[in-house]
Amino acid sequence: MFKNLKESGKRITEPGMHHFRRGEHRVHLRISENGRGILTVDASRIIHLNPVAADMVWMILSKSPDKDILKSLRKRYSVKKKHAASDLEEFGRVLRGILETGASEPISFINMDVTEPFQAEVEVPYRMDLALTYRCNINCGHCYNQTREKTELSTDQWKTVMKKIWDMGIPHIIFTGGESTLRDDLEELIQYAETLGLVTGLLTNGVKLANEA
């Protein structure tokens, strides 16, 4: 598909984080200043994209009509209509397969000269862990929290942190501790993360989760 094409027109997709929901799937597309993209599906499948693939993903996920996608691609990359239509059809099948059935490998590269995973240039992390508290409701002999600073951020401070994380282009956060379920505002923090578009996870010993109340 499109490789090493000369860029001739105005860029299609602006840098930043783009969030989509497709059925049960959460999809994030992070576009860097150089036009390359990282597509994250359900915070577990990561696909590196060259600028052409990143543009196609954004337009497809934005539900642009094929005729408009072809027009934009031809204007941006000076490619013939037949070539653009063929590549768009092929790439669309690949993308639908990823969204509908997933894939076995967690990290892959599409429509670009392949670079080995973890050697690619990644501007910001794929995930951020947030230690909400170092308090705990069990006493393990090997606990690493015993000598940690006990001061905790407030609810508003954690919301500010999450907003900065989202603005940086990180799609996935994990609430951890200590034992994060001891925070009275955990539900509020999860709801705020949802309003931003973040995918959240929880690391817990499960003790409080056993209490239905």
C-alpha positions as CSV (number, residue, x, y, z in Angstrom):
1,M,0.0,0.0,0.0
2,F,1.0,3.7,0.1
3,K,4.7,3.9,0.9
4,N,7.1,6.7,0.4
5,L,4.5,8.9,-1.3
6,K,5.2,12.6,-1.8
7,E,3.1,14.9,0.3
8,S,1.8,17.7,-1.8
9,G,-1.3,19.1,-0.1
10,K,-2.6,20.3,3.2
11,R,-2.5,17.6,5.9
12,I,-5.7,15.7,6.6
13,T,-5.5,14.8,10.3
14,E,-4.4,17.3,13.0
15,P,-2.0,16.2,15.7
16,G,-3.5,15.1,19.0
17,M,-5.7,12.4,20.4
18,H,-8.8,11.2,18.6
19,H,-11.3,8.9,20.5
20,F,-13.9,6.6,18.9
21,R,-16.3,4.0,20.1
22,R,-17.1,1.1,17.7
23,G,-19.6,-1.2,19.2
24,E,-18.1,-2.6,22.4
25,H,-14.6,-1.4,21.4
26,R,-12.7,1.7,22.6
27,V,-10.5,3.1,19.9
28,H,-7.8,5.8,20.2
29,L,-5.8,7.3,17.4
30,R,-2.9,9.5,18.4
31,I,-1.4,11.6,15.7
32,S,2.1,13.1,16.1
33,E,3.5,16.3,14.6
34,N,5.2,14.3,11.9
35,G,1.9,12.7,10.8
36,R,2.6,9.2,12.0
37,G,-0.1,7.6,14.2
38,I,-0.6,5.1,17.0
39,L,-3.9,3.3,16.9
40,T,-4.9,1.7,20.2
41,V,-7.8,-0.8,20.4
42,D,-9.3,-1.5,23.9
43,A,-6.0,-0.3,25.4
44,S,-4.5,-3.7,24.5
45,R,-3.8,-3.8,20.7
46,I,-1.3,-1.2,19.5
47,I,-0.8,-0.5,15.8
48,H,1.9,1.9,14.5
49,L,0.8,3.8,11.3
50,N,2.6,5.8,8.7
51,P,1.0,9.2,7.8
52,V,-1.0,7.7,5.0
53,A,-2.4,4.9,7.1
54,A,-3.1,7.4,10.0
55,D,-5.1,9.6,7.6
56,M,-7.1,6.7,6.3
57,V,-7.8,5.4,9.8
58,W,-9.0,8.8,11.0
59,M,-11.3,9.3,7.9
60,I,-12.7,5.7,8.1
61,L,-13.4,6.0,11.8
62,S,-15.0,9.4,11.3
63,K,-17.3,7.6,8.8
64,S,-16.3,9.8,5.9
65,P,-17.8,8.5,2.6
66,D,-15.3,6.6,0.4
67,K,-15.5,9.3,-2.3
68,D,-14.5,12.0,0.1
69,I,-11.6,9.8,1.5
70,L,-10.3,9.2,-2.1
71,K,-10.6,12.9,-2.9
72,S,-8.6,13.8,0.2
73,L,-6.0,11.2,-0.3
74,R,-5.4,12.2,-4.0
75,K,-5.1,15.8,-3.0
76,R,-2.7,15.2,-0.2
77,Y,-0.5,12.6,-1.8
78,S,-0.9,13.1,-5.6
79,V,-1.8,9.4,-6.2
80,K,-3.9,8.1,-9.0
81,K,-7.6,7.4,-8.3
82,K,-7.3,3.7,-9.2
83,H,-4.3,3.2,-6.9
84,A,-6.0,5.1,-4.1
85,A,-9.2,3.1,-4.4
86,S,-7.4,-0.2,-4.4
87,D,-5.4,0.6,-1.3
88,L,-8.3,2.1,0.5
89,E,-10.4,-1.1,-0.1
90,E,-7.5,-3.3,1.1
91,F,-6.7,-1.2,4.1
92,G,-10.4,-1.0,5.1
93,R,-10.6,-4.8,5.2
94,V,-7.5,-4.9,7.5
95,L,-9.0,-2.2,9.8
96,R,-12.4,-3.9,10.0
97,G,-10.7,-7.2,10.9
98,I,-8.8,-5.5,13.7
99,L,-11.9,-3.9,15.1
100,E,-14.2,-6.9,14.7
101,T,-12.1,-9.8,15.5
102,G,-8.9,-8.5,17.1
103,A,-5.6,-10.0,16.4
104,S,-3.0,-12.2,18.2
105,E,0.0,-9.8,18.4
106,P,-0.3,-6.9,20.8
107,I,2.0,-4.5,18.8
108,S,2.2,-4.3,15.0
109,F,3.1,-2.0,12.2
110,I,0.8,-1.3,9.2
111,N,1.4,0.4,6.0
112,M,5.0,1.5,6.8
113,D,8.5,0.2,6.6
114,V,8.7,-2.1,9.6
115,T,10.7,-1.2,12.7
116,E,11.1,-3.7,15.4
117,P,8.7,-3.2,18.4
118,F,10.1,-1.1,21.2
119,Q,12.7,0.4,18.8
120,A,10.1,2.7,17.2
121,E,10.1,6.3,18.3
122,V,7.2,6.7,20.8
123,E,6.7,10.3,22.1
124,V,4.7,9.4,25.2
125,P,3.8,6.1,27.0
126,Y,1.0,3.8,26.0
127,R,-0.2,3.7,29.6
128,M,0.1,5.5,32.9
129,D,-0.2,4.0,36.4
130,L,-1.7,6.2,39.1
131,A,-0.9,5.4,42.8
132,L,-4.0,6.9,44.4
133,T,-3.0,5.9,47.9
134,Y,-0.4,4.0,49.8
135,R,-2.9,2.9,52.4
136,C,-3.8,-0.8,52.4
137,N,-6.3,-3.0,54.2
138,I,-4.1,-6.1,54.6
139,N,-0.6,-6.4,56.1
140,C,1.7,-8.4,53.9
141,G,5.2,-9.1,55.2
142,H,6.8,-8.2,51.9
143,C,4.8,-5.0,51.4
144,Y,6.7,-2.3,49.5
145,N,4.4,0.5,50.7
146,Q,5.5,0.6,54.3
147,T,8.1,3.2,53.9
148,R,6.3,5.3,51.2
149,E,5.1,8.9,51.6
150,K,1.5,8.8,52.9
151,T,0.3,12.2,51.6
152,E,-2.4,11.8,49.0
153,L,-3.6,14.1,46.2
154,S,-7.2,15.4,46.4
155,T,-9.9,14.5,44.0
156,D,-9.5,17.7,42.1
157,Q,-5.7,17.2,41.9
158,W,-6.1,13.7,40.5
159,K,-8.6,15.1,37.9
160,T,-6.0,17.7,36.9
161,V,-3.5,14.9,36.5
162,M,-5.8,12.8,34.4
163,K,-6.6,15.8,32.1
164,K,-2.8,16.3,31.6
165,I,-2.4,12.6,30.8
166,W,-5.2,12.8,28.2
167,D,-3.8,16.0,26.7
168,M,-0.4,14.3,26.4
169,G,-2.0,11.5,24.3
170,I,-2.0,8.7,26.7
171,P,-5.2,6.6,26.3
172,H,-5.0,4.2,29.2
173,I,-4.6,4.6,33.0
174,I,-4.4,2.1,35.8
175,F,-5.6,3.0,39.3
176,T,-3.3,1.4,41.8
177,G,-1.8,1.9,45.3
178,G,-1.5,0.7,48.0
179,E,-5.1,-0.3,47.8
180,S,-7.0,2.1,45.5
181,T,-10.4,0.9,46.6
182,L,-9.8,2.6,49.9
183,R,-10.3,5.9,48.2
184,D,-13.9,7.2,48.8
185,D,-13.7,9.1,45.5
186,L,-12.7,6.1,43.3
187,E,-16.0,5.9,41.5
188,E,-15.9,9.7,40.8
189,L,-12.4,9.4,39.4
190,I,-13.4,6.6,37.1
191,Q,-16.4,8.6,35.9
192,Y,-14.3,11.6,35.2
193,A,-11.8,9.5,33.3
194,E,-14.7,8.2,31.2
195,T,-15.8,11.8,30.3
196,L,-12.3,12.4,29.0
197,G,-12.2,9.2,26.9
198,L,-9.6,7.4,29.0
199,V,-9.7,3.6,29.3
200,T,-9.3,2.7,33.0
201,G,-8.0,-0.4,34.8
202,L,-7.9,-1.3,38.5
203,L,-5.2,-3.1,40.5
204,T,-6.7,-4.3,43.7
205,N,-6.3,-7.1,46.3
206,G,-10.1,-7.6,46.0
207,V,-10.9,-7.4,49.7
208,K,-13.4,-4.6,49.3
209,L,-14.8,-6.0,46.1
210,A,-16.1,-9.0,48.1
211,N,-18.4,-6.6,50.0
212,E,-21.5,-6.1,47.8
213,A,-22.3,-2.8,49.6
